[in-house]
Amino acid sequence: MGFLLDFLRQKAPKSGKDMPAYYRKALTATAVLLIVYFVASFMLFGLAGGWWEWEPLGAAAVMTLVLWGIKRMGPRLAGLIESFVIEAWCVWCVHSFGWSSSVQQFLIAPLLLSFFNVSEKPPLKLWFWSSLVVLRLVLYAYSTHHAEAHMLGEQAQLLFQVFNTAFLFMVMGCLCVLFSTSMQDTERQLRIDNQELHKEAGTDPLTQLPNRRAMTNAINSHLSRHSGEPFSVAIADIDFFKSVNDTYGHNCGDYTLRTLSAKFREMAEDRYRVCRWGGEEFCFFMPGLNLDEAGALMHDVCTAVKMMPLSFEGAEFSITITIGVAENDFRSSLQAILAEADRKLYMGKNSGRDQVVL
């Protein structure tokens, strides 16, 4: 019963002229197919049955008006008119040619149109489904107690059954393709949007490096797969970054952070992962490296930064960084190891800067 309760709790948007594109396409395709079907039925009665029935042309005329007015109608009105025409056609055919005409199966079409109409409330959809079931039972009961108005010959009856079955499957196939394609497109777009949101949530907008949360998640994910592997982390901070902002402006500060981030990415070469830890601080994760190996790598990074020329609006300048490095001791938590790297960073800050502290 849970799925039924979930269905009943669904909220339907207000019905109006704005309808989902897939539903407009479904109404249009159904209307076109029904117009062809009704005109073909008129010809079939005349050529195969030997008499002319004008009801099919009347139904085709109504569906033509629906087709013309779909863009001007709300989904409820267009769908109701199509459903009414189909139901009226089923009633007329069962009365005229009996149950064996197989036309009553067309009641599936308004059922699909109703359930895929997002503007209809779930209780109303269930009520409509119940009314279609009742109508089908009533038609069956009527056909068993009343003779058909027109006796079709065996060949004409078989032709009418094949004709109705073929068009029914054409309508059902068209609706299923449109609705399933729409759902697949929607699901695909949701996945893309979720991936973009996930990426944005884990990316620093200024430097396009991962942010602190993304880095922490990535380290924890790596450690869960390689729990016994050595690793080192480092925290780097730009020396006297406030003076860069004060001297050249905050736009220059942003330029410096972006340029430095590009240098970090350029030097990574799968040897480390780097993120913007916050402000002018960066965090490095070096899987598989012990303290000495990580220290040598961070010395290379520190030297490369010092030699990196910076130019902003005609001003030439350079920067240095201070780095604190800590190694996994297989006893401490990741937070404790990062705290140790941060402690060493501030040791370097307090003892002259532009250095790597191990």
C-alpha positions as CSV (number, residue, x, y, z in Angstrom):
1,M,0.0,0.0,0.0
2,G,3.0,2.3,0.4
3,F,3.3,3.0,-3.3
4,L,-0.4,3.9,-3.5
5,L,0.0,6.3,-0.5
6,D,3.0,7.9,-2.2
7,F,1.1,8.3,-5.4
8,L,-1.8,10.0,-3.6
9,R,0.6,12.4,-1.8
10,Q,1.9,13.7,-5.1
11,K,1.3,17.4,-5.7
12,A,-0.1,18.5,-9.1
13,P,0.8,22.0,-10.5
14,K,-2.0,24.3,-11.5
15,S,-3.7,23.4,-14.7
16,G,-3.3,26.0,-17.4
17,K,-2.1,26.7,-20.9
18,D,1.5,25.9,-20.1
19,M,1.9,22.1,-20.3
20,P,5.0,19.9,-20.4
21,A,6.4,19.6,-23.9
22,Y,6.2,15.8,-23.9
23,Y,2.5,15.9,-23.0
24,R,1.7,18.4,-25.7
25,K,3.5,16.1,-28.2
26,A,1.5,13.1,-26.9
27,L,-1.8,15.0,-27.3
28,T,-0.8,16.1,-30.8
29,A,0.4,12.7,-31.9
30,T,-2.7,11.0,-30.5
31,A,-5.0,13.5,-32.3
32,V,-3.2,13.0,-35.6
33,L,-3.4,9.2,-35.4
34,L,-7.0,9.4,-34.4
35,I,-7.9,11.7,-37.4
36,V,-6.2,9.2,-39.7
37,Y,-8.0,6.3,-37.9
38,F,-11.4,7.9,-38.2
39,V,-11.1,8.8,-41.8
40,A,-9.8,5.3,-42.6
41,S,-12.7,3.8,-40.7
42,F,-15.1,5.9,-42.8
43,M,-13.5,4.5,-45.9
44,L,-13.4,1.0,-44.5
45,F,-17.2,0.9,-43.7
46,G,-18.0,2.1,-47.2
47,L,-15.6,-0.1,-49.2
48,A,-15.6,-3.3,-47.0
49,G,-18.9,-3.0,-45.3
50,G,-21.0,-1.8,-48.2
51,W,-22.5,1.2,-46.5
52,W,-21.4,4.7,-45.4
53,E,-21.3,5.8,-41.7
54,W,-20.8,9.5,-41.1
55,E,-20.0,9.2,-37.4
56,P,-16.3,8.6,-38.1
57,L,-16.1,11.8,-40.1
58,G,-17.7,13.7,-37.2
59,A,-15.2,12.2,-34.8
60,A,-12.4,13.2,-37.2
61,A,-13.7,16.7,-37.4
62,V,-13.7,17.1,-33.6
63,M,-10.2,15.7,-33.4
64,T,-9.1,18.2,-36.1
65,L,-10.5,21.0,-33.9
66,V,-8.6,19.6,-30.9
67,L,-5.4,19.4,-33.0
68,W,-5.8,23.0,-34.1
69,G,-6.5,24.2,-30.5
70,I,-4.0,22.1,-28.5
71,K,-1.7,25.1,-28.1
72,R,-4.6,27.3,-27.1
73,M,-6.0,24.8,-24.6
74,G,-4.8,23.7,-21.2
75,P,-3.8,20.1,-20.8
76,R,-7.0,19.3,-19.0
77,L,-9.4,20.5,-21.7
78,A,-7.4,19.0,-24.6
79,G,-7.0,15.7,-22.8
80,L,-10.7,15.6,-21.8
81,I,-11.9,16.2,-25.4
82,E,-9.7,13.5,-26.8
83,S,-10.8,11.1,-24.0
84,F,-14.4,11.9,-24.6
85,V,-14.1,11.3,-28.4
86,I,-12.4,7.9,-27.8
87,E,-15.0,6.8,-25.2
88,A,-17.9,8.0,-27.5
89,W,-16.3,6.1,-30.4
90,C,-16.0,2.9,-28.3
91,V,-19.7,3.2,-27.2
92,W,-20.9,3.7,-30.8
93,C,-18.8,0.8,-32.2
94,V,-19.9,-1.7,-29.5
95,H,-23.5,-0.7,-30.1
96,S,-23.1,-0.9,-33.9
97,F,-20.7,-3.9,-34.4
98,G,-20.6,-5.7,-31.0
99,W,-17.9,-6.6,-28.6
100,S,-16.0,-8.6,-31.3
101,S,-14.9,-5.4,-33.0
102,S,-12.2,-5.0,-30.4
103,V,-12.5,-1.2,-30.4
104,Q,-13.1,-1.2,-26.6
105,Q,-9.3,-1.7,-26.2
106,F,-8.9,2.0,-27.2
107,L,-9.9,2.9,-23.6
108,I,-6.3,2.3,-22.7
109,A,-5.3,5.5,-24.6
110,P,-7.3,8.0,-22.4
111,L,-6.0,6.1,-19.3
112,L,-2.4,6.8,-20.3
113,L,-3.2,10.4,-21.2
114,S,-4.8,10.9,-17.8
115,F,-2.0,9.3,-15.7
116,F,0.8,11.2,-17.5
117,N,-1.0,14.5,-17.2
118,V,1.0,16.2,-14.4
119,S,-1.7,18.8,-14.0
120,E,-4.3,16.3,-12.8
121,K,-4.4,15.4,-9.1
122,P,-3.8,11.7,-8.2
123,P,-7.4,11.2,-6.7
124,L,-8.9,12.5,-9.9
125,K,-6.7,10.1,-12.0
126,L,-7.9,7.2,-9.9
127,W,-11.5,8.3,-10.3
128,F,-11.0,8.5,-14.1
129,W,-9.4,5.0,-14.1
130,S,-12.4,3.7,-12.2
131,S,-14.8,5.3,-14.6
132,L,-13.0,3.7,-17.6
133,V,-13.2,0.3,-15.9
134,V,-16.9,0.8,-15.2
135,L,-17.5,1.9,-18.8
136,R,-15.8,-1.2,-20.2
137,L,-17.8,-3.5,-17.9
138,V,-21.0,-1.7,-19.0
139,L,-20.1,-2.1,-22.6
140,Y,-19.5,-5.7,-22.2
141,A,-22.7,-6.3,-20.3
142,Y,-24.6,-4.3,-23.1
143,S,-23.0,-6.4,-25.8
144,T,-24.1,-9.6,-24.2
145,H,-27.7,-8.6,-23.9
146,H,-28.2,-6.6,-27.2
147,A,-27.5,-7.6,-30.7
148,E,-25.2,-5.3,-32.8
149,A,-27.0,-2.8,-35.0
150,H,-25.0,-3.9,-38.1
151,M,-24.1,-7.5,-38.9
152,L,-20.6,-7.6,-40.3
153,G,-19.6,-10.5,-42.6
154,E,-16.9,-12.8,-41.4
155,Q,-14.3,-11.2,-43.7
156,A,-15.4,-7.6,-42.8
157,Q,-15.3,-8.5,-39.1
158,L,-11.8,-9.9,-39.3
159,L,-10.7,-6.8,-41.3
160,F,-12.2,-4.5,-38.7
161,Q,-10.5,-6.4,-35.8
162,V,-7.1,-6.3,-37.5
163,F,-7.6,-2.6,-38.4
164,N,-8.5,-1.7,-34.8
165,T,-5.7,-3.7,-33.3
166,A,-3.1,-2.2,-35.6
167,F,-4.2,1.4,-34.8
168,L,-4.4,0.7,-31.1
169,F,-0.8,-0.5,-31.1
170,M,0.2,2.5,-33.1
171,V,-1.3,4.8,-30.6
172,M,0.0,2.9,-27.6
173,G,3.5,2.7,-29.1
174,C,3.6,6.4,-29.9
175,L,2.5,7.3,-26.4
176,C,4.9,4.9,-24.8
177,V,7.8,6.2,-26.9
178,L,7.0,9.8,-26.1
179,F,6.5,9.3,-22.4
180,S,9.5,7.0,-21.9
181,T,11.8,9.2,-23.9
182,S,10.7,12.2,-21.8
183,M,11.4,10.4,-18.6
184,Q,14.8,9.2,-19.8
185,D,15.7,12.7,-20.9
186,T,14.5,14.1,-17.6
187,E,16.5,11.5,-15.6
188,R,19.6,12.1,-17.7
189,Q,19.3,15.9,-17.2
190,L,18.9,15.4,-13.5
191,R,22.0,13.3,-13.3
192,I,23.9,15.9,-15.3
193,D,22.6,18.7,-13.1
194,N,23.4,16.7,-9.9
195,Q,26.9,16.1,-11.1
196,E,27.3,19.8,-11.9
197,L,26.0,20.8,-8.5
198,H,28.2,18.2,-6.8
199,K,31.2,19.6,-8.7
200,E,30.3,23.2,-7.8
201,A,29.7,22.3,-4.2
202,G,33.2,20.8,-4.0
203,T,35.0,23.4,-6.1
204,D,36.5,26.7,-5.0
205,P,34.9,29.3,-7.5
206,L,38.0,31.5,-7.6
207,T,40.8,29.0,-8.1
208,Q,38.8,26.1,-9.5
209,L,40.6,23.9,-7.1
210,P,38.8,21.5,-4.9
211,N,37.7,23.1,-1.6
212,R,38.3,21.8,1.9
213,R,35.3,19.6,2.1
214,A,36.1,17.9,-1.3
215,M,39.7,17.3,-0.3
216,T,38.7,15.8,3.1
217,N,36.2,13.5,1.4
218,A,38.8,12.5,-1.3
219,I,41.5,11.7,1.4
220,N,39.0,9.7,3.5
221,S,37.9,7.8,0.4
222,H,41.5,7.1,-0.6
223,L,42.4,5.9,3.0
224,S,39.3,3.6,3.1
225,R,40.8,1.8,0.1
226,H,44.4,1.9,1.1
227,S,44.4,2.0,4.9
228,G,47.9,0.6,5.3
229,E,49.5,2.9,2.8
230,P,51.9,5.7,4.0
231,F,50.9,9.2,3.1
232,S,51.8,12.8,4.0
233,V,49.9,16.0,4.0
234,A,51.1,19.6,3.8
235,I,49.5,23.0,4.6
236,A,50.9,26.0,2.6
237,D,50.3,29.6,3.2
238,I,51.3,32.7,1.0
239,D,53.7,34.9,2.9
240,F,52.6,38.5,3.4
241,F,49.6,38.0,1.2
242,K,47.9,41.0,2.9
243,S,50.6,43.3,1.6
244,V,49.8,42.1,-1.9
245,N,46.2,43.1,-1.5
246,D,47.1,46.4,0.2
247,T,49.7,47.3,-2.4
248,Y,48.1,46.2,-5.6
249,G,44.5,45.8,-4.7
250,H,42.2,42.8,-4.2
251,N,41.9,42.1,-7.9
252,C,45.6,41.5,-7.9
253,G,45.2,39.2,-4.9
254,D,42.6,37.2,-6.8
255,Y,45.0,37.1,-9.8
256,T,47.8,35.8,-7.5
257,L,45.6,33.0,-6.1
258,R,44.5,31.9,-9.5
259,T,48.1,32.0,-10.9
260,L,49.5,30.1,-7.9
261,S,46.7,27.5,-8.2
262,A,47.6,27.0,-11.8
263,K,51.3,26.5,-10.8
264,F,50.2,23.9,-8.2
265,R,48.2,22.0,-10.8
266,E,51.0,22.2,-13.3
267,M,53.5,20.6,-10.9
268,A,51.1,17.9,-9.5
269,E,51.7,15.2,-12.2
270,D,49.8,12.7,-10.1
271,R,52.3,13.2,-7.3
272,Y,49.9,15.0,-5.1
273,R,46.4,16.5,-4.8
274,V,45.9,20.1,-3.9
275,C,43.0,22.2,-2.7
276,R,42.3,25.7,-1.5
277,W,42.1,25.1,2.2
278,G,40.8,28.6,2.9
279,G,41.9,32.2,2.4
280,E,45.5,32.1,1.1
281,E,46.1,28.6,2.5
282,F,46.4,25.4,0.4
283,C,46.4,21.8,1.4
284,F,48.4,19.0,-0.3
285,F,47.7,15.3,0.0
286,M,50.6,13.0,-1.1
287,P,49.7,9.3,-1.1
288,G,52.5,6.8,-0.8
289,L,55.1,9.4,0.3
290,N,56.8,9.4,3.6
291,L,57.9,12.6,5.4
292,D,61.3,12.8,3.7
293,E,59.8,12.2,0.2
294,A,57.0,14.7,0.8
295,G,59.4,17.2,2.2
296,A,61.6,17.0,-1.0
297,L,58.5,17.5,-3.2
298,M,57.3,20.5,-1.2
299,H,60.8,22.0,-1.4
300,D,60.5,21.8,-5.2
301,V,57.1,23.5,-5.0
302,C,58.3,26.2,-2.6
303,T,61.3,27.0,-4.9
304,A,59.1,27.0,-8.1
305,V,56.7,29.5,-6.4
306,K,59.5,31.8,-5.4
307,M,60.8,31.8,-9.0
308,M,57.4,32.3,-10.6
309,P,57.1,35.8,-12.1
310,L,53.8,37.7,-11.5
311,S,52.6,40.7,-13.5
312,F,49.4,42.5,-12.9
313,E,48.5,45.7,-14.7
314,G,52.1,46.6,-15.2
315,A,53.3,45.8,-11.7
316,E,56.0,43.1,-11.5
317,F,56.3,41.2,-8.2
318,S,56.9,37.8,-6.7
319,I,55.7,35.8,-3.7
320,T,56.9,33.1,-1.4
321,I,55.1,30.4,0.6
322,T,55.6,28.6,3.8
323,I,54.7,24.9,4.1
324,G,54.2,22.6,7.0
325,V,54.4,18.8,6.3
326,A,53.2,15.9,8.5
327,E,53.3,12.2,7.9
328,N,50.8,9.5,8.7
329,D,51.9,7.8,11.9
330,F,49.2,5.0,11.6
331,R,48.0,6.1,15.0
332,S,46.5,9.6,14.6
333,S,43.4,10.6,12.9
334,L,43.4,12.5,9.7
335,Q,42.3,15.6,11.6
336,A,45.2,15.2,14.0
337,I,47.7,14.8,11.1
338,L,46.3,17.9,9.4
339,A,46.6,19.8,12.7
340,E,50.2,18.7,13.0
341,A,50.9,20.1,9.5
342,D,49.2,23.3,10.4
343,R,51.3,23.6,13.6
344,K,54.5,23.2,11.6
345,L,53.3,25.8,9.1
346,Y,53.0,28.4,11.9
347,M,56.4,27.3,13.2
348,G,57.8,28.3,9.7
349,K,55.8,31.5,9.8
350,N,57.3,32.5,13.1
351,S,60.9,31.6,12.1
352,G,61.3,33.6,8.9
353,R,58.8,32.2,6.3
354,D,59.7,31.0,2.8
355,Q,60.6,27.5,4.0
356,V,59.3,23.9,4.4
357,V,59.0,22.6,8.0
358,L,59.1,18.8,8.5
